[in-house]
Amino acid sequence: MKKLIFAFLLIAVLVIGCKSTNDSNRQRNINVTTFSNVEGIEWKLLEVHIDGTFSREILFDRRTLSREGIADIYTAKFDGELVSGVGSPNRYTAPYTIGEEQSINIAVMRSTLMASLFEPEKLPEHQFFGYMQNVYEWQFADGNLIFLSKTEDGRDVRLVFG
């Protein structure tokens, strides 16, 4: 009887462990061949790289914000024809269209107008919104969604979401 109970508990632990591992890694293991594969997932901005900055500096690093307890800013979720998410601190939404050869166009964003108590020094919310509105191409690499964009003065920007 004890062996039967032990076997049952062991199987239950293995099933639950496998399920939670699969759920937590769902974003990392998706096979992205079309943009529709990234829809319905909340993507969090991990890094922003801007060409022409000192040593191709990382402007934004989520690991630093996570250590400071501020992890739920700069997100994007694509559903149908709208992208929505959280800036710092405002919520936003905008229509987007997908073109050929991984092109993407995000229209003018609408956002709430809350005053910010915290905004990352190197990436103010208005710059994030500007980069998102200037996105022209999407890529998927190493489990990350990458957007190519431009600054107002024409420098290349790479937004990395995970």
N, C-alpha and C positions, 0 to 999 in steps of 0.2 A: 504494500500500500504506500509506504514512504517513497519507494522508487517511482511509483506512478505519479505521485504528487510532485516529486522533484523533476521528473521528465516533463510534466505539464508546465511547471514554472519556467523551466529552461526554454522550452519552445515559446512560451509567451514573451519572455525577455528578448529572445532572438527576433521574433516577429516585430515587436515594438521598436527594438533597436534598429532594425533594417528600415522600417517605415520612417522613423525620424531622420535617419541619415539621408534617405532618398528625398524627403521633403526639404531638408535644409540645403541640400545640394542641387535642388531643382534648377535654380537659375544658372549655376555653373555648368550643368551638363546638358543644357538645351542645345539642340542642333539648329543653328540659325542659317537658313538658306534664303528665307524671304523675311521682310520686315514684319509680317504678321506673326512670326514666331516670338517677337519681343513684346507684343501687345499683351496687356493685362498683367504685366509684372511691374512692380514699383522698383525703379532703378534709382540708386543713390549716386550722386556725383562723388567720385573718388579723387580725381586729380584734374587740374587744368594746366596745360602746357602752352606757352606762347613763344613762338619763334622771335628771336631778336632780343629777348631778355637775357640777363647775365647767365651764361652757361645753361641756357634752355631751362631755366628755373621752373620748378613746380610751384605754381601760384597758389594752389589749394590742395591740401592733403587731409583727407577724411580721418586718417589715423590720429592726427593731432587733435582734431575736433572731438573724436570719440574719447580720447584720454581726458579731455576737458568736460565731458558729459554733454556735448552738444552734437548729437548724431542725426537728428531728424530734419535737417535743412538741405536744400538743393536736391530735390527729388524730381523724377519724371515718370509718368505712367501714360502709356499710349493705349487708347481705347477707340477703335473705329477710326474716326476722323479728328479726334481731339487729343491733345496732350495736356496733362494737368499735373500739378505737383505743388511743392512748397519751396519758396525762395528762402529769404531770411528776414522776416518771418511770414511774409505774405503768401497766400495761396494764389495760384495762377492757372489759367487755361488759355489754350489757343488752338485754332484749327491747323492741321498739317496735311501735306500731300506727299505721297511717295511717287517718284518718277522712275525712269529707267536707270540701269547701272548704278544702283544704290544712291540715287539723288533723293534729297528730302528738302522740303520747304516748310518752315514754321512761320505762320503769319503773326501779325501783331498780337502780343499777349495782353490779356485782361487780367488784372490782379486786384486783390484787396488793398486797402490803403492803411495798414496798421504801422505805427511807429515801431522801429526796431530797438530792442533792448540790447541785442548782440548781433553783430555782423562781422564776419571774418575780415580781418584787416586787408588781406591781399585780394579778396574777392567780394566787393560790395554787391548787393542784390541787383542794382541797376546794370552792373556789368554782366552778371550772369544772364539776366533777361536779354541784354543786347547780344551776347554770344549765342544764346539759343535762337534768337530771331534771325541771326546771320548764318545758321547751320545750312550747309549745302550738300553734305554727303554723310552717310552712315556706314560704319564698318562693324564687324564683330570679330574679336580676337581674344583668346585666352579667357573666355567666359565673360568678357566685358563688352559693353556697347560703347562705341566710340563715335563721336560726332566731330566732323571737321567744320570749322567756322572761320570767321575773320574778325579782327578788331576794327574799330572805326577808322584807323589809319592803314588798314589793309594787311596787317601781319597775320600769319596763320595761327589758329588756335585749335587745340585738340582737347575736347572734353571727354573724359573717361568715366563711364558709369558702370557700376557693378551691382 
